[in-house]
Amino acid sequence: MMTAVWLASQVGVTAAAISKYETRNVTPSHEILRKLSDVLGVPQAYFFKAPHIDDGAPFLMRSNTASTKRARDAAQVKATWIREIISFSSQYVSFPSNNLPLLVDVTDPCVLGGDDIESAANQLRRHWGLRHGPIGDLTGLMEANGVIVSRFPFGARKFDGFSKGAREAPIAASNTERCTGVRVRFDLAHELGHLVMHRQVPSELANRPEIHKLMEKQAHRFAGAFLFPAESFTSEVYTISLGGLIDLKARWRISAQAMIYRARHLGMVSEDQMHRAFKAIGIAGFRTSEPLDDTLEIEEPGILASAFDSLKGAGFSGHDVASTLGLAERDIEMLANLPAGALSSPGRDLGARASAQVIPLRRREQG
């Protein structure tokens, strides 16, 4: 990841000057602006965009280890860009309405218990018309209910995903460097848990390390409950041996290790039994890669790609969109799940990747 010192060396100014440009205390010359545009790979219009006004909803970033401030800041910038893409596109196309109910109306996650989390997962299933069976396409389900899903490389494998609540179009993003189908589904279900349980939590509270850790555990519990409801789990899971769990993994598309935690959450096994099960998985060499990980398909988002198809139908070129947004075409393609070069190649189809579930969007009437 670039630093102000590195950028200054490439442009031919001091790091202090870069800082002044960022805070808008000093305006760079035309020549410096051109160099900044070339080095950063963004159009010059990027530097003249109005500052983004945050809506105050907590930005929650999941990681396996403590996030660095730089990585978190970079992810927040990507979330802002996604929001700008949505804002521009929604002038011309209608996205599915936000159908995320407020299931947990609390501002302090410390008051939530396991039963509250299980109830929230069951309520969302009922609200979305789901029964107690496996979810075939979680990504498509979330998009159809108004969640904007994005998948792109975060630049670090330790970061799994992030979410950002909003009244109109909440965002859930997952890292393409986490590349198994079951992991992607669990990551998205985790972010979904944040969106329905934690959107009332003030950002200053959510960012406290001990509260963030608690909220992560709660989102994990929600993900397991939403993907594999307790009623079905207790009727289908008879053993937490690897062989038995892998058979269920093919049907429910949730990892064996997540199912072991699920069994513990539901009181079906003791702490000692859980640890023995994980030890057996480790001895078998499956802690980082389980059976079926390479065969279960990875779900791809399609909602933003559908928006670009609609924009193309309305007469917009990829260059028009990039210029208006003030973003690099490659960044828009990455965040919108478009094929590389779809915006920059004249005449190239702006369709989604073949594996994406494309959501048909309605053209918004103009005038």
N, C-alpha and C positions, 0 to 999 in steps of 0.2 A: 504494500500500500504506500502511495506517495506521501511525502512530507512537504511542509512549506519550504524547508531548506532545499530539498531536491528540486521542487518546482521553480524556486527562485534561480537556481543554477541553470536550469534549462531555458529560462526566459531572459536571464541577464539582469536581474534586479536583486535586491536584498530580501531576506526572509521577512524583515520588518515591513517592507513595501507590500509583500503578499498579504500580510495580516491587515494592513490598511485597506487594501482592495476588498478583502473579505468583509470587513466591517463597514465598507462603503464610505469611509472617511476620506479616501483619496480615489479619484477616477484615473485609471491607467490611460496612457496615450494610445492613439490609434495603432501604433506599431506594437506596443506591449500587448494591447488587446488582441491583435492578430496572432502574436506568438502564444498567448495563453490559450486561444481558441485551437491552434494547431497542436500544442502539447497535450491539452486535456481532451481533444477530440470532440469538442462541442461547438455548435454554431455560436457566432458572436451574440446572437439574440439571447443566449443563455444568461449573459452577464447583465442584461437589462430587465430581467423578469422581476416583478414585484415580489417582495418577501412573502413566503408562505405563512399564512395565519393558522396556527394549530387550533384544533377544536377542543383540546383539553383531555380527550380520551386517552387512557394509558396506552403507551407503546410497550408491548411485552415481547421480549426476545428470549427464546429458549436456547440454552447451550448446555453442553456436558460439563463445562468448567466455567469459572467466573469470566464474564465478558470483559474484554478490554474496552475502554471508552472509545478508542478509535474505531473498533469494529462495530460497536453499537451506533456510533454517529453515522458511519457509512450505511448501515442498514436503515436508519431513520431517513437518510436522504433518499434511498430507494423507495421507501414507503411514501415519501412526499411526491416523488416522480410518478408513482402509480396513481396517487390521488389526482395529480394534474392530468394524467392520461384519461382517467375516468371523467373528470370535470369537463374536459374538452369534448370527449366522445358523447357525453350525455346531452350535449346541445343538439345532437343530430340523431341519436338512437336511444331507445328506451331499454335500460337494463331491467332484469327482473327485480321486483320490489323486495326490499329488505323484510324477510320473514323470520327474523330472529326474535323470539319473545324475550321479555325480561323475566327470566326464571328465578333469579336470585337478586332480590332488591336490597342489597346490603352495601355499605361503604367500607366495612371492616371484614376482611376474609377470615379473621381469627374466630368469628362466630360460626363458621361453616363446619359441620361435621360430616362424617362419611355418609350418613343417611340422607343428608341434604344434597350431597353430590349425586348419589344414586337416583334420588328423586328428580333432580334436574335433568339427568340423562334420559330417564324414562319419559318425562314430560315433553322433552324436545322430540323424541321419537313419535309420541302421540300427536304432537302438533304438526309434524311433517307427514303424518299418515303412515308411519312405519309400524310393522308388527314386531315380533320378537326374533325374527330371522336375520341372517347376514345381510349387510348392505352391499349391493353389487358394485356401485360406483359412488364412492363418497365424494370425490371431487365434483362430479356432475350434480350430485344432490345438493351440495353446498352452493354451487353456482346458480342452480335453479331457484334457490331460496334467497338470492340476493347477496351472497358473499362473493367478493371478487378474489379469486384464487390466482396466485402467481407462483411460478417455480423457476428459479434461476440460481446460478452459482454465487454463493456468499463470499467466496474467496478464503474460506476456512472451514474445514470439516467439522470442527467442534460446535459450530452453530447449526441448529436443526431447523429453526423457523422463527417467525415472529407474527404478531397480529396487531391490528390497530382498529379499534372500534370507531364507528361513525353512524350517524342516524340514517343516512341514505345508503351508503355502500361500505360496509365493513370489509377489511382486507385481511387475508390469511396467506402467508407466504411460506414455502418450504425450500430447502437447500437441495439443488440438484446433485451436490456432492454426497448426499445421503441417498444412495441409489438402489434401494430395494423397495419393491412394491408395498410390503407390509410396513416398512419404516415410514414411507411417505404417508400412508393412510393414518398411522398412529400420530405422526407429527401434525397432520391437519386436524384430526379429532382433538388433539391436545389444544391447538389454537382455537378450535370451536368452543372448547370448554372455557377458555379465557373470555371469549366474546359473549357467552350467555351467563357467566357467573361473575365476572370481574369488571364489567364495564362501568359500574358505579364507583369503583375504587379510585380515589384521587391519585394522580400520578406521583405526587410527592410521597404518598404512603406505599404505593406499588413498587417504587424504586428503592425502598429500604431493603438491604440485603436479606434480613430475616423474614420480611413479609414476602419478598419476591420468591424466596425458597419455598415458603409455605404455599404460595399460589401455584408454583410449578408442581408441587406434589398433588394439589387439588386438581389441576388440569390433567395430570397423569391418571388420577382416579376416574375423572370424567371420561377420558378417552377410552379406557377399558370398559367402563359401564355402557357407553354409547355404542361401541363396536360389538360388544358381547354382553347383552343384558343379563342381569343376575338370574332371572327366571330360566332363561335358556342355558346359561352356564351351569347352574346347579343340576339341571336335568341331563346334560350331555357330558360333563366332565366327571369321569370316574377315577382317573389317575393322573398324576402330574409327571409320569414317566415320559421321556422324550418321544418314544414311539407313539403313545396315545395322543400326545399333544400335536404332533406333526399331522396326524390324520385330521384333527380338528382345524389345524392351520389352513389346510387346503380349502376347507369349507368356509371358514370365517375370515380368512385373510388377516390374521393377527398373529404375531410371533409367539412361539412357545414360551419365551421368557416373559412376555407380557401376560400370558395366561397364568404363569406361576404366580406373578404378583397379584393377578386378579383373584386367584384361589385364596391367597393370603388375606386380601382385603375383605373377602366374603366369609372369612373364618373357617374355610374348609380344610386348611392345613395349619400347622403350627409354624412358628418362626424357625425352629430347628428343621422341620421337614422342608421348608422353603429353601434354606441354605444347602441342605443335602441335594436337593434337585438342581440348584445352580452349580454345585460342585460337580455333579454328574455331567451336566452340559459342558462344563469347562474341560473335564477329562476327555470327553468325546470330541473336543476341538470346535465346538459350535457357539462359543460365546460371542464371537464377532460375525459369524456367518452360519446360519442355520440351513438345514435341508429346505428346499423349495424357494429359497431366497432368489435363486437365479431363474426361476420359471414363472413366478407370479408376476403378472404385468404391472408396470408402474403407470398409475393414472396421470394423465396430463390435463392441465386446464385448457378451456376453450373459450371462456367468456370474453376476454379482451381481443382475442383473434377474431371472434365473431363481430365485435365492434368495428374492427378495421375492415372486414369484408363489407360491412354496411357503409362505412365511410367511402370505400372505393366505389360502391354502387351509387353514392351521392355525388360522385365526381371529384373526390379528393385524391391527390397523389400522395405517395409516401413522403415526398419532399415537402408538400404542403403541410402535412401533419407535423413533421419534424421541425420545420421553420416556425410554425405557429407555437408549438410547445417550447421551443428553444432547447431541445434535447438532441443528443446524437442519435442518428438512426439506429445504430447498433444497440444502444441502450433501450430504445423503445422496443425493438425486436426481441431483446432478451426478456424484458419485463412482461411483454404481451404474449409471450410464447409463440412468436412468429419465426418462421425459418430464417436463418441467417441470410441477409441480402434481399429479403422480401421488399423492403422499403426502398433500397437504393437501386435495384435493377428495374429499368423501365419495362413496363408491361408484365412484370412477374406477378403471379397470383399472390394475393395477400392472405391466403388461407392458413388455417391452423395446421399444426403437425398432424400427421395421419392418425396418431394414437389418441388425439384429444377428442373429448366429447364436446362437439360444437353446439352452442346454445343459440337457436335462432332468435334474433333481436328484431324488434319492431322499429321501423323508421319513424322518427319524431316529425310531426307535421311542422313546417316552417311558415312563418308569416301570420 
